[in-house]
Amino acid sequence: MNKEKVFKKIILPFVGGISIIISLSVLIGWGINYKPILSIIPGSSTMKVNTAIVFLFGGINLLLLNNKNTSIPFNLLSVIIGFIGVFTLYEYFFNSKLSIDNLLIFDKFSTENSGRMSPATAFNAILLSIIFLSNKTKNEIFEKIGLLVAKFSLVISFTAIVAFLFSIPTENRTTFYKTMAIHTSILYFAQTLVLILNHRKSVLSKLLFSNYSGSLIFKKLLPIILLAPLVFCYLIIFAINEKTINVEFGIITFIVINIPLTIIIIGSVSYNLNKVNKEEIELNNSLIKTNNHLSLFKEALDKVAIISISDQNGIIKYINDEYLSISGFSRKELIGNTNRLINSEHHEPKFLSQLWNTINEGKIWKGKIKSKNKNGDFIYLDCTIVPLKDEDDNFTEFFSIMYNITERIESEKLRLKYIKTIESKNKELEQYTYITSHDLQEPLNTIIGYINIFNEKYENKFDEIDKKILRYIVEASLRMRLLIKNVLDYGRIGQNTKTEEIDCNIIIENIKKDFESKIKINNAKILYKNLPTIIGVKSNIYLLFQNLISNALKFTKKNTNTEISISFLENEDFWTFKVKDNGIGIEEMYLSSIFKIFKRLHNQNTYEGTGIGLAHCKKIIDIHDGKIWVESSINNGSSFYFTISKKIKIG
Ligand code: ADP
């Protein structure tokens, strides 16, 4: 509960209740003639019956004060309170007896003005009546009058209380205060104070109930302002009574003491005001700085992004220039309308309802939006919508940041289209190569067959030159057959897609058997240890190792024992294999071109071959999502590396 609520719900009814209890007790006291209740301090004035009625009505009025439906009884009671005061003062001024003093009960305790309240009490009753009425009025002037009057009432009742506190003899209190009872002054003070605090226009309530720095300073200084003069006053009166000082000196001392006290209080207020002012200036400066930063951010964002702010109905409240230039609409066409770029008709209603559900839940929505600009051209937007909270923690504004990705999407579409075309062209080409090479084999086999027959039939009639020519023809035809076979094999790679677990140790073991005689001739060593089991197309992996080992056994250095080592490294996503030899090596400029089909670095007489082996390897590695490369230099052997993806699944 805030302070104002505590006041209205607890303090105000409490004062009302206490007023009713005390006034009823006093009325009963009069009924049974029990003096201690009437005067509280023995020998001092009594609270009169009419005064008790004023407080009874005042107490009831305090309970009715903030109730809107009780204006009639409230105003009636207020007016009665005022009339009691007016009639009593009339009696004082015109020395007449309107006989309201002892109307209900006869006052036998007072010697003077029996049953009549003091002039101060009567005057205060009138003031109280005005304060009550002004608390419920809507007339501003009357409200102000009420507050002014309340201050008088407060001073009068407070003076009476202080007079009691300082035990000032009744005869020294002027006729005005003479017969005012202690509980009368306390109840006046309490009722007036709560009425001031309840007043709509009251500065005091604003000071006490708020937490602004002014209020904090006020609350801190209030006890000193109230107590210090009272304490000094008490001490001076004590000194006068003790005859230590005379009255004139007492008054001078009191005034002089109040000068430094006032300076201290005003000084403290000023110092605190300075402090608050300084903090305010610092805060202001840092706000300006932050604001500048934010403006820079905004400027930067405005330059690169399409920004809009919409309300919870999707109605645009703000758009930046980029929005205008991308959408082609004018600001007039957009502000106050739905967000045309986001509410695109090119999405299913489900898509948009999901978008709204997400942002209404206070979550950020991210996605791609297909839209149209004013000219009717399609645009694609990468969009992020951030819901913004208002002071009541509701998401009432949505901040969208969009990027124009039309070009990217269009080029991606083109790329996919090209890839598809290339793939189908490649397939066509492979098919073509396969068919051609297959058809080429037949006439070639016929040529080779007939040359053999021809050779057998006329062998004895040929001289040495003829025989040599025939041998060359046979050799060339055989080479051509091998070439065609290799081209056929190249076309076949990729047709088989069955992947399985492959133990590379077994593969190498088998390849060693294939090349047994070559290994013997070269006195070669093939070294490998604990090669891994990988997943791939078995026939392909076999061919891959076979080609690399075959090359290593072929391109050897003279007078050197061939040594081939096969090793591997394992990564999170792939295996890296290395096939290293100590052969003739490769010139640096050819390191990448040797993987192209038919690329050879030597002629047929030096090293036999078709130039297809490494092209095979490259194609196999492409199928296994890997890379192949070679590190080498002339005369220093070669190291062929290739990677095989671990993401390939069996099947
Ligand atoms: P081929 O072996 O039939 O000539 P490849 O495609 O297998 O065809 O090899 C292409 C060329 O790369 C070879 O002619 C050779 O010049 C070079 N090459 C391949 N492997 C090696 C190696 N281990 N050492 C040296 N050169 C090599």
Boltz pocket constraint, residues with backbone or C-beta under 6 A from the ligand:
constraints:
  - pocket:
      binder: B
      contacts: [[A, 547], [A, 548], [A, 551], [A, 552], [A, 555], [A, 581], [A, 583], [A, 584], [A, 585], [A, 586], [A, 594], [A, 596], [A, 599], [A, 600], [A, 601], [A, 602], [A, 607], [A, 608], [A, 609], [A, 610], [A, 611], [A, 612], [A, 613], [A, 614], [A, 615], [A, 638]]
      max_distance: 6.0
